[in-house]
Amino acid sequence: MEEKNRFLILLLQGESFAIPITSLLEITVPRNIQKDQKLSEIFEGKFDYRGKLIPVVNLKKILKLPGHPGDGLLVVKSSKGVLGLLVDAAKELLETTQKPIPMPRGVLSPSMNYYAGILRNREDLVLLLNEDGLLP
């Protein structure tokens, strides 16, 4: 029997993206985000997560999407630490035996390492985010 992979499908401006469920610590709402002028423009500020301040990233700014930062907050772990990701919504859990398809050459600049591949979710193609490549 093939091993199943699990991904959280999230929405940004009506488009579906995914992150591995193994990276997800919590789904919550953004509240009490403290602005910090020392952080770059991709950050909305810092969030108190279980007694520790973690940076909160505006995914739309990273992915160059229009719109307000989002009404959902995903707390994820990456190789650079724990961070919050602002999203429009957490849509569904995808459980599948498929492996992500690597991004085709020439589609994205090699410096854009925030995508880990492509997944199929029913009739849709979903971009898999690389949580380790989201921060500069």
NORURUR-V131974 format. One record per residue. SS is DSSP state (2 for helix, 1 for strand, 0 for the rest). OMEGA is omega in whole degrees, 0 to 359 (* if undefined). BURIAL is I if it has 9 or more other C-alpha atoms within 8 Angstrom, else O. Layout:
[[SS,OMEGA,BURIAL] [SS,OMEGA,BURIAL]]
This chain:
[[0,182,O] [0,179,O] [0,180,O] [0,173,O] [1,181,I] [1,181,I] [1,172,I] [1,175,I] [1,180,I] [1,182,I] [1,172,I] [1,181,I] [0,178,O] [0,179,O] [1,180,O] [1,175,I] [1,180,I] [1,169,I] [1,177,I] [1,181,I] [2,179,O] [2,178,O] [2,186,I] [1,176,I] [1,184,O] [1,171,O] [1,182,I] [1,176,O] [0,179,O] [0,176,I] [0,179,O] [0,175,O] [0,182,I] [1,177,O] [0,178,O] [0,183,O] [0,181,O] [0,181,O] [0,180,O] [0,187,O] [0,179,O] [0,181,I] [1,175,I] [1,180,I] [1,180,I] [1,185,I] [1,178,I] [1,179,I] [1,178,O] [0,175,O] [0,178,O] [1,176,O] [1,178,O] [1,178,I] [1,178,I] [1,184,I] [1,173,I] [1,182,I] [2,181,I] [2,178,I] [2,179,I] [2,184,I] [0,178,O] [0,177,O] [0,179,I] [0,173,O] [0,179,O] [0,188,O] [0,180,I] [0,184,I] [0,179,I] [1,179,I] [1,175,I] [1,175,I] [1,184,I] [1,174,I] [1,177,I] [1,179,I] [0,180,O] [0,179,O] [1,180,O] [1,178,I] [1,177,I] [1,178,I] [1,177,I] [1,181,I] [1,176,I] [0,180,I] [1,167,I] [1,190,I] [1,185,O] [1,176,O] [1,178,O] [1,176,I] [1,188,O] [1,174,O] [0,181,O] [0,174,O] [0,178,O] [0,175,I] [1,178,O] [0,177,O] [0,179,I] [0,178,O] [0,177,O] [0,180,O] [0,181,O] [0,174,O] [0,179,O] [0,179,O] [0,179,O] [0,185,O] [0,179,I] [0,173,I] [1,180,I] [1,181,I] [1,183,I] [1,177,I] [1,173,I] [1,175,O] [1,188,O] [0,183,O] [0,186,O] [1,168,O] [1,184,O] [1,176,I] [1,179,I] [1,180,I] [1,176,I] [0,184,I] [2,179,I] [2,182,I] [2,183,I] [0,181,I] [0,179,O] [0,*,O]]
